[in-house]
């Protein structure tokens, strides 16, 4: 893992939660996990937009 061998990446990874742990599984879900995260973010943005329009009237 680059976060264990590269000091610059190790310092940067601390800003987003630290390096991967011993029992972390990398790449297991693949595209499905990425699509799920994108759908959650898109739904949150859409809900925020709807809420903004409802409160403006």
Phi and psi in radians as a Rosetta constraint file:
Dihedral C 1 N 2 CA 2 C 2 CIRCULARHARMONIC -1.091 0.35
Dihedral N 2 CA 2 C 2 N 3 CIRCULARHARMONIC -0.526 0.35
Dihedral C 2 N 3 CA 3 C 3 CIRCULARHARMONIC -1.240 0.35
Dihedral N 3 CA 3 C 3 N 4 CIRCULARHARMONIC -0.208 0.35
Dihedral C 3 N 4 CA 4 C 4 CIRCULARHARMONIC -1.697 0.35
Dihedral N 4 CA 4 C 4 N 5 CIRCULARHARMONIC -0.522 0.35
Dihedral C 4 N 5 CA 5 C 5 CIRCULARHARMONIC -1.790 0.35
Dihedral N 5 CA 5 C 5 N 6 CIRCULARHARMONIC -0.440 0.35
Dihedral C 5 N 6 CA 6 C 6 CIRCULARHARMONIC -1.803 0.35
Dihedral N 6 CA 6 C 6 N 7 CIRCULARHARMONIC 2.082 0.35
Dihedral C 6 N 7 CA 7 C 7 CIRCULARHARMONIC -1.131 0.35
Dihedral N 7 CA 7 C 7 N 8 CIRCULARHARMONIC -0.581 0.35
Dihedral C 7 N 8 CA 8 C 8 CIRCULARHARMONIC -1.186 0.35
Dihedral N 8 CA 8 C 8 N 9 CIRCULARHARMONIC -0.781 0.35
Dihedral C 8 N 9 CA 9 C 9 CIRCULARHARMONIC -1.161 0.35
Dihedral N 9 CA 9 C 9 N 10 CIRCULARHARMONIC -0.635 0.35
Dihedral C 9 N 10 CA 10 C 10 CIRCULARHARMONIC -1.097 0.35
Dihedral N 10 CA 10 C 10 N 11 CIRCULARHARMONIC -0.724 0.35
Dihedral C 10 N 11 CA 11 C 11 CIRCULARHARMONIC -1.183 0.35
Dihedral N 11 CA 11 C 11 N 12 CIRCULARHARMONIC -0.698 0.35
Dihedral C 11 N 12 CA 12 C 12 CIRCULARHARMONIC -1.198 0.35
Dihedral N 12 CA 12 C 12 N 13 CIRCULARHARMONIC -0.603 0.35
Dihedral C 12 N 13 CA 13 C 13 CIRCULARHARMONIC -1.221 0.35
Dihedral N 13 CA 13 C 13 N 14 CIRCULARHARMONIC -0.393 0.35
Dihedral C 13 N 14 CA 14 C 14 CIRCULARHARMONIC -1.131 0.35
Dihedral N 14 CA 14 C 14 N 15 CIRCULARHARMONIC -0.483 0.35
Dihedral C 14 N 15 CA 15 C 15 CIRCULARHARMONIC -1.240 0.35
Dihedral N 15 CA 15 C 15 N 16 CIRCULARHARMONIC -0.397 0.35
Dihedral C 15 N 16 CA 16 C 16 CIRCULARHARMONIC -2.028 0.35
Dihedral N 16 CA 16 C 16 N 17 CIRCULARHARMONIC 0.419 0.35
Dihedral C 16 N 17 CA 17 C 17 CIRCULARHARMONIC 2.057 0.35
Dihedral N 17 CA 17 C 17 N 18 CIRCULARHARMONIC -0.057 0.35
Dihedral C 17 N 18 CA 18 C 18 CIRCULARHARMONIC 1.653 0.35
Dihedral N 18 CA 18 C 18 N 19 CIRCULARHARMONIC 3.019 0.35
Dihedral C 18 N 19 CA 19 C 19 CIRCULARHARMONIC -1.236 0.35
Dihedral N 19 CA 19 C 19 N 20 CIRCULARHARMONIC 2.841 0.35
Dihedral C 19 N 20 CA 20 C 20 CIRCULARHARMONIC -1.100 0.35
Dihedral N 20 CA 20 C 20 N 21 CIRCULARHARMONIC 2.504 0.35
Dihedral C 20 N 21 CA 21 C 21 CIRCULARHARMONIC -1.430 0.35
Dihedral N 21 CA 21 C 21 N 22 CIRCULARHARMONIC 3.123 0.35
Dihedral C 21 N 22 CA 22 C 22 CIRCULARHARMONIC -1.135 0.35
Dihedral N 22 CA 22 C 22 N 23 CIRCULARHARMONIC -0.607 0.35
Dihedral C 22 N 23 CA 23 C 23 CIRCULARHARMONIC -1.768 0.35
Dihedral N 23 CA 23 C 23 N 24 CIRCULARHARMONIC 0.176 0.35
Dihedral C 23 N 24 CA 24 C 24 CIRCULARHARMONIC -1.208 0.35
Dihedral N 24 CA 24 C 24 N 25 CIRCULARHARMONIC 2.464 0.35
Dihedral C 24 N 25 CA 25 C 25 CIRCULARHARMONIC -1.905 0.35
Dihedral N 25 CA 25 C 25 N 26 CIRCULARHARMONIC 2.094 0.35
Dihedral C 25 N 26 CA 26 C 26 CIRCULARHARMONIC -1.798 0.35
Dihedral N 26 CA 26 C 26 N 27 CIRCULARHARMONIC 2.302 0.35
Dihedral C 26 N 27 CA 27 C 27 CIRCULARHARMONIC 1.335 0.35
Dihedral N 27 CA 27 C 27 N 28 CIRCULARHARMONIC 0.344 0.35
Dihedral C 27 N 28 CA 28 C 28 CIRCULARHARMONIC -1.357 0.35
Dihedral N 28 CA 28 C 28 N 29 CIRCULARHARMONIC -0.752 0.35
Dihedral C 28 N 29 CA 29 C 29 CIRCULARHARMONIC -1.517 0.35
Dihedral N 29 CA 29 C 29 N 30 CIRCULARHARMONIC -0.527 0.35
Dihedral C 29 N 30 CA 30 C 30 CIRCULARHARMONIC 1.156 0.35
Dihedral N 30 CA 30 C 30 N 31 CIRCULARHARMONIC -2.270 0.35
Dihedral C 30 N 31 CA 31 C 31 CIRCULARHARMONIC -1.181 0.35
Dihedral N 31 CA 31 C 31 N 32 CIRCULARHARMONIC -0.555 0.35
Dihedral C 31 N 32 CA 32 C 32 CIRCULARHARMONIC -1.053 0.35
Dihedral N 32 CA 32 C 32 N 33 CIRCULARHARMONIC -0.737 0.35
Dihedral C 32 N 33 CA 33 C 33 CIRCULARHARMONIC -1.199 0.35
Dihedral N 33 CA 33 C 33 N 34 CIRCULARHARMONIC -0.657 0.35
Dihedral C 33 N 34 CA 34 C 34 CIRCULARHARMONIC -1.161 0.35
Dihedral N 34 CA 34 C 34 N 35 CIRCULARHARMONIC -0.767 0.35
Dihedral C 34 N 35 CA 35 C 35 CIRCULARHARMONIC -1.122 0.35
Dihedral N 35 CA 35 C 35 N 36 CIRCULARHARMONIC -0.689 0.35
Dihedral C 35 N 36 CA 36 C 36 CIRCULARHARMONIC -1.105 0.35
Dihedral N 36 CA 36 C 36 N 37 CIRCULARHARMONIC -0.742 0.35
Dihedral C 36 N 37 CA 37 C 37 CIRCULARHARMONIC -1.132 0.35
Dihedral N 37 CA 37 C 37 N 38 CIRCULARHARMONIC -0.708 0.35
Dihedral C 37 N 38 CA 38 C 38 CIRCULARHARMONIC -1.139 0.35
Dihedral N 38 CA 38 C 38 N 39 CIRCULARHARMONIC -0.679 0.35
Dihedral C 38 N 39 CA 39 C 39 CIRCULARHARMONIC -1.149 0.35
Dihedral N 39 CA 39 C 39 N 40 CIRCULARHARMONIC -0.684 0.35
Dihedral C 39 N 40 CA 40 C 40 CIRCULARHARMONIC -1.139 0.35
Dihedral N 40 CA 40 C 40 N 41 CIRCULARHARMONIC -0.771 0.35
Dihedral C 40 N 41 CA 41 C 41 CIRCULARHARMONIC -1.147 0.35
Dihedral N 41 CA 41 C 41 N 42 CIRCULARHARMONIC -0.726 0.35
Dihedral C 41 N 42 CA 42 C 42 CIRCULARHARMONIC -1.133 0.35
Dihedral N 42 CA 42 C 42 N 43 CIRCULARHARMONIC -0.692 0.35
Dihedral C 42 N 43 CA 43 C 43 CIRCULARHARMONIC -1.144 0.35
Dihedral N 43 CA 43 C 43 N 44 CIRCULARHARMONIC -0.675 0.35
Dihedral C 43 N 44 CA 44 C 44 CIRCULARHARMONIC -1.148 0.35
Dihedral N 44 CA 44 C 44 N 45 CIRCULARHARMONIC -0.716 0.35
Dihedral C 44 N 45 CA 45 C 45 CIRCULARHARMONIC -1.163 0.35
Dihedral N 45 CA 45 C 45 N 46 CIRCULARHARMONIC -0.718 0.35
Dihedral C 45 N 46 CA 46 C 46 CIRCULARHARMONIC -1.138 0.35
Dihedral N 46 CA 46 C 46 N 47 CIRCULARHARMONIC -0.745 0.35
Dihedral C 46 N 47 CA 47 C 47 CIRCULARHARMONIC -1.104 0.35
Dihedral N 47 CA 47 C 47 N 48 CIRCULARHARMONIC -0.675 0.35
Dihedral C 47 N 48 CA 48 C 48 CIRCULARHARMONIC -1.104 0.35
Dihedral N 48 CA 48 C 48 N 49 CIRCULARHARMONIC -0.717 0.35
Dihedral C 48 N 49 CA 49 C 49 CIRCULARHARMONIC -1.141 0.35
Dihedral N 49 CA 49 C 49 N 50 CIRCULARHARMONIC -0.735 0.35
Dihedral C 49 N 50 CA 50 C 50 CIRCULARHARMONIC -1.124 0.35
Dihedral N 50 CA 50 C 50 N 51 CIRCULARHARMONIC -0.761 0.35
Dihedral C 50 N 51 CA 51 C 51 CIRCULARHARMONIC -1.070 0.35
Dihedral N 51 CA 51 C 51 N 52 CIRCULARHARMONIC -0.689 0.35
Dihedral C 51 N 52 CA 52 C 52 CIRCULARHARMONIC -1.123 0.35
Dihedral N 52 CA 52 C 52 N 53 CIRCULARHARMONIC -0.716 0.35
Dihedral C 52 N 53 CA 53 C 53 CIRCULARHARMONIC -1.222 0.35
Dihedral N 53 CA 53 C 53 N 54 CIRCULARHARMONIC -0.641 0.35
Dihedral C 53 N 54 CA 54 C 54 CIRCULARHARMONIC -1.181 0.35
Dihedral N 54 CA 54 C 54 N 55 CIRCULARHARMONIC -0.712 0.35
Dihedral C 54 N 55 CA 55 C 55 CIRCULARHARMONIC -1.343 0.35
Dihedral N 55 CA 55 C 55 N 56 CIRCULARHARMONIC -0.276 0.35
Dihedral C 55 N 56 CA 56 C 56 CIRCULARHARMONIC -1.385 0.35
Dihedral N 56 CA 56 C 56 N 57 CIRCULARHARMONIC -0.357 0.35
